[in-house]
Amino acid sequence: MDEMTYVASITEQSAASVEEVLASTEEQNRRVGEIVESIGELTELISNLKALTS
């Protein structure tokens, strides 16, 4: 394997790794958004329960 082929191979591997990290980050961002949404729903339910017991 010549130097140019080696550099190209390493570059492709690096790009693939970056794509994997990006996909993972996007998934984590989606999950955090779902958690935030769930917390908002729980907050609303707590407020409703407090109103019922007041």
Buried (B, 14 or more C-beta within 10 A) or exposed (E): EEEEEEEEEEEEEEEEEEEEEEEEEEEEEEEEEEEEEEEEEEEEEEEEEEEEEE
